[in-house]
Amino acid sequence: MIKHPNFTIAPEIKIALDLGAPIVALESTVITHGLPRPQNLELARDMEKNVRDCGATPATVALLNGQIHIGLSDEELVRLSDAESTLKVSHRDFATAIVKKANGGTTVAGTMFAANMTGIKVFATGGIGGVHKESSFDISTDLRSLANIPTIVVCAGAKAILDLPATLEYLETMGVPVVGYQTDEFPAFYSRESGLGVSVRLDSPKEIAEFAQAHWNLGMKSAILVTNPVPETESIPKSEMEPIIAKASAEAIKQGIHGQKLTPFLLSRISELTEGKSLRTNLALLLNNARLAAQIAEAMSGKKKAWAI
């Protein structure tokens, strides 16, 4: 377990780490930048509840007063969800948040970094970042982190606003396994289908745990990206989403929106254009991923002695 002056590890996380019990890391940009109040707090609580209901301990990662917290109390969740000014914290932003003693929500990349430093191997999110359609030079730090940080990342694919073929090509180039959970097709966030394949299909949390053990015991350093399709009842067909995404993207280009502001703008605009349907899908897939991540963490907890990393 890390002992570092910039990290605060919640007591229940310390106990779970000492016992080798299953833990699931959860990001916090969805709380600080992804959802309006009070839905952000409701989701944060629901994500943690879903992890607990499946037998694991949730470790929501965030920054409070410049301190990196691994696991938040309910009071701290409320404080984070109500904060007027928060940073979106990826790799480059940790030092800024620490020096400025700022509050911040961690991105996929930021959460992976903090979780790995703490010894947490399983992480649940909504969708990863990737290569943007608006500019092929706009590539999320998430992809670099997936190439270099040995963590199981459970998601509903990459965000559908992205260039999915280019994102998958990047992951292939960097040697990141893309696991389809009970699917042969790479899910497209809001949609179960994308027309793109995965590198391997695995059908149970146990198989995923065994795959991770084999991958890391060979000395591989990359993450394992587990793609978990949104439940069918909440899925929006690709054909319905594509013109909406194209419209939102065109508006972003026209308004000159780019960098860290681009994804929040696109997701918010898509929610408006779908009259809230995409937001409901987003919430459903987040909870679905939290449940699967907890099941994988449970399967992993019995294999820790065999880990090479």
C-alpha atoms as one frame of an Amber mdcrd trajectory, in Angstrom:
protein
   0.000   0.000   0.000   1.346   3.409  -0.972   2.409   5.847   1.721   2.641
   9.250   0.082   1.916  12.712   1.492  -0.396  13.580  -1.416  -2.573  10.462
  -1.023  -5.354   9.903   1.492  -6.678   6.342   1.551 -10.052   5.786   3.208
 -10.028   3.397   6.197 -12.242   0.777   4.503  -9.972   0.789   1.449  -6.921
   0.250   3.670  -8.646  -2.725   5.296  -9.687  -4.204   1.945  -6.143  -3.806
   0.596  -4.657  -5.469   3.679  -7.090  -8.379   3.377  -6.721  -8.756  -0.387
 -10.479  -8.201  -0.678 -12.065  -7.126  -3.981 -11.978  -3.368  -4.678 -13.289
  -1.383  -7.645 -11.912   2.054  -8.460 -14.439   4.596  -9.746 -13.694   7.836
 -11.588 -15.121  11.196 -10.569 -15.222  13.425 -13.674 -18.712  12.058 -14.234
 -19.582  13.696 -10.903 -17.721  16.965 -11.440 -18.098  17.472 -15.202 -20.405
  14.814 -16.617 -23.789  15.250 -14.966 -25.866  18.110 -13.547 -26.931  18.264
  -9.902 -28.495  16.363  -8.242 -28.074  13.517 -10.742 -24.315  13.519 -10.254
 -24.615  12.709  -6.556 -27.359  10.140  -7.153 -25.179   8.372  -9.713 -22.120
   8.423  -7.443 -24.114   6.785  -4.663 -25.724   4.287  -7.044 -22.351   3.292
  -8.524 -20.962   2.605  -5.061 -24.090   0.681  -4.062 -23.914  -1.515  -7.152
 -20.279  -2.348  -6.399 -21.124  -3.209  -2.779 -24.155  -5.284  -3.781 -21.826
  -7.446  -5.881 -19.451  -8.058  -2.974 -16.665  -5.520  -3.610 -15.581  -2.265
  -1.968 -15.966   0.918  -4.047 -13.040   3.324  -4.165 -14.158   6.583  -5.761
 -11.062   8.597  -6.667 -11.049  12.401  -6.519  -9.081  15.416  -5.325 -10.192
  17.486  -2.343  -8.129  20.524  -1.359  -5.291  19.218  -3.513  -5.211  15.828
  -1.791  -5.687  12.646  -3.839  -8.429  10.637  -2.127  -8.837   6.912  -2.685
 -12.340   6.236  -1.418 -14.765   8.950  -0.364 -17.185   9.207   2.537 -20.760
  10.202   1.722 -20.030  13.653   3.114 -17.074  13.945   0.726 -19.218  12.780
  -2.206 -21.730  15.514  -1.393 -18.945  18.074  -1.135 -17.499  17.043  -4.497
 -20.885  17.032  -6.225 -21.699  20.524  -4.897 -18.329  22.122  -5.617 -18.664
  25.249  -7.773 -15.147  25.108  -9.203 -13.404  21.817  -9.937 -10.536  20.736
 -12.155 -10.719  17.904 -14.663  -7.678  15.921 -13.549  -5.658  13.783 -15.932
  -1.913  13.002 -15.670  -0.691  16.522 -16.384  -3.149  18.093 -13.930  -2.281
  16.379 -10.644   0.533  18.776  -9.784  -1.669  21.758 -10.652  -4.426  20.511
  -8.356  -1.961  19.793  -5.551  -0.224  23.174  -5.756  -3.516  25.085  -6.009
  -5.132  22.905  -3.298  -8.024  22.426  -5.693 -10.962  20.064  -5.859 -11.014
  17.863  -8.931 -12.603  14.933 -10.694 -10.249  12.301 -12.092 -10.542  11.195
 -15.719 -10.070   7.599 -16.866  -6.318   8.212 -17.156  -6.150  10.034 -13.829
  -8.110   7.328 -12.030  -5.965   4.564 -13.536  -2.828   6.317 -12.307  -4.135
   6.777  -8.762  -5.610   3.279  -8.550  -2.405   1.660  -9.760  -0.324   3.662
  -7.281  -2.580   2.295  -4.539  -2.564  -1.330  -5.725  -6.137  -1.430  -7.047
  -6.369  -3.495 -10.232 -10.010  -3.140 -11.351 -11.668   0.080 -12.479 -15.166
   0.815 -13.805 -16.027   3.764 -16.023 -18.561   4.688 -18.709 -16.576   4.947
 -21.920 -12.906   5.578 -22.567 -11.547   8.553 -24.467  -9.825   8.093 -27.795
  -9.115   9.721 -31.135 -11.495  12.594 -31.869 -13.284  12.928 -35.193 -12.834
  16.695 -35.167  -9.027  16.350 -35.257  -6.881  13.240 -35.550  -4.273  15.031
 -33.413  -6.730  15.257 -30.512  -5.985  11.953 -28.793  -7.064  11.253 -25.223
  -4.453  10.524 -22.563  -6.682   7.533 -21.736  -5.111   5.620 -24.634  -1.559
   6.202 -23.439  -2.576   5.130 -19.944  -4.172   1.955 -21.278  -0.867   1.145
 -22.962   1.210   1.656 -19.807  -0.828   1.035 -16.644  -1.673  -2.608 -15.774
  -5.321  -2.305 -14.789  -8.559  -3.990 -15.833 -10.753  -1.201 -17.198 -14.448
  -2.030 -17.585 -16.295   0.249 -19.993 -19.042   0.311 -22.626 -16.447   0.795
 -25.347 -15.130   4.194 -26.370 -17.427   7.195 -26.329 -19.478   7.156 -29.547
 -18.493  10.750 -30.317 -14.988   9.488 -31.200 -13.355   8.016 -34.285 -13.839
   4.410 -33.197 -11.788   2.696 -35.959  -8.821   5.014 -35.276  -9.176   4.454
 -31.525  -9.103   0.683 -31.962  -6.109   0.955 -34.312  -4.242   2.932 -31.652
  -5.037   0.303 -29.011  -3.867  -2.471 -31.333  -0.623  -0.634 -32.077   0.037
  -0.207 -28.356  -0.689  -3.875 -27.617  -3.784  -3.330 -25.468  -6.121  -6.363
 -25.412  -9.727  -5.371 -26.135 -12.004  -7.930 -24.493 -15.620  -8.233 -25.556
 -17.675  -9.357 -22.572 -20.180 -11.838 -24.002 -19.823 -10.127 -27.380 -17.676
 -10.325 -30.535 -18.396  -6.696 -31.398 -16.877  -3.550 -29.943 -19.749  -1.645
 -28.282 -20.224   2.014 -29.178 -21.216   3.437 -25.790 -24.896   4.299 -26.407
 -25.187   1.421 -28.902 -24.420  -2.264 -28.563 -23.161  -2.385 -32.145 -20.352
  -0.589 -33.983 -19.479  -2.928 -36.860 -16.007  -3.319 -35.330 -14.489  -6.371
 -33.701 -12.681  -7.038 -30.424  -9.404  -8.905 -29.985 -10.924 -11.633 -27.805
 -14.338 -12.605 -26.483 -14.659 -13.774 -22.880 -17.955 -14.806 -21.318 -17.448
 -14.727 -17.543 -15.674 -12.686 -14.855 -13.605 -15.791 -14.065 -12.340 -15.971
 -17.646 -11.401 -12.295 -17.531  -9.486 -12.803 -14.276  -7.618 -15.758 -15.789
  -6.847 -13.743 -18.925  -5.456 -10.862 -16.832  -3.307 -13.247 -14.818  -1.873
 -14.798 -17.990  -1.275 -11.395 -19.622   0.547  -9.844 -16.677   2.456 -12.990
 -15.710   4.104 -12.817 -19.129   5.490  -9.437 -18.136   3.028  -7.362 -20.164
   2.527  -3.846 -18.789  -0.648  -2.747 -20.559  -4.157  -2.510 -19.228  -6.874
  -4.922 -20.255  -9.861  -3.129 -21.736 -13.088  -5.000 -20.989 -15.958  -3.755
 -23.157 -19.383  -4.417 -21.712 -22.365  -3.557 -23.961 -25.106  -1.392 -22.510
 -28.205  -3.466 -21.587 -30.485  -3.994 -24.591 -33.402  -2.246 -22.909 -31.389
   1.000 -22.682 -29.438   0.763 -25.932 -29.918   3.331 -28.722 -29.345   1.972
 -32.255 -26.221   3.161 -34.029 -28.310   4.370 -36.983 -30.252   6.667 -34.649
 -27.190   8.059 -32.895 -24.929   8.753 -35.882 -26.764  11.829 -37.278 -27.168
  13.279 -33.769 -23.453  12.873 -33.041 -22.593  14.406 -36.422 -24.755  17.455
 -35.647 -23.187  17.947 -32.209 -19.701  17.549 -33.680 -20.380  20.138 -36.390
 -21.575  22.588 -33.750 -18.401  22.037 -31.697 -16.227  22.763 -34.726 -18.210
  25.886 -35.567 -17.893  27.170 -31.990 -14.180  26.340 -31.796 -14.584  23.987
 -28.846 -11.653  21.622 -28.335  -9.375  20.007 -25.730 -10.819  19.082 -22.343
 -13.986  21.088 -23.032 -14.916  19.068 -26.127 -16.218  15.831 -24.597 -18.448
  17.522 -21.945 -19.887  19.796 -24.653 -20.641  16.920 -27.018 -22.220  14.711
 -24.348 -24.371  17.591 -23.083 -25.474  18.588 -26.588 -26.284  14.987 -27.504
 -28.426  14.715 -24.374 -30.329  17.819 -25.479 -30.790  16.516 -29.015 -32.072
  13.146 -27.768 -34.319  14.823 -25.171 -32.511  13.069 -22.335 -32.572   9.577
 -23.830 -28.779   9.430 -24.201 -28.346  10.515 -20.569 -30.538   7.631 -19.380
 -28.461   5.254 -21.489 -25.279   6.722 -20.026 -26.519   6.143 -16.476 -27.573
   2.565 -17.276 -24.219   1.608 -18.774 -22.288   3.119 -15.868 -24.200   0.985
 -13.362 -23.899  -2.067 -15.584 -20.125  -1.601 -15.739 -19.873  -1.142 -11.966
 -21.575  -4.495 -11.440 -19.330  -6.341 -13.874 -16.195  -4.721 -12.446 -17.172
  -5.882  -8.946 -17.649  -9.432 -10.214 -14.242  -9.339 -11.896 -12.608  -7.923
  -8.762 -14.158 -10.791  -6.787 -12.712 -13.295  -9.260  -9.325 -11.535  -9.171
  -9.101 -11.490  -5.382  -8.411 -15.222  -5.295  -5.561 -14.916  -7.792  -3.426
 -12.157  -6.316  -0.641 -14.460  -5.203  -0.062 -15.417  -8.821   0.273 -11.861
 -10.125   3.594 -10.823 -11.591   2.815  -7.120 -11.236
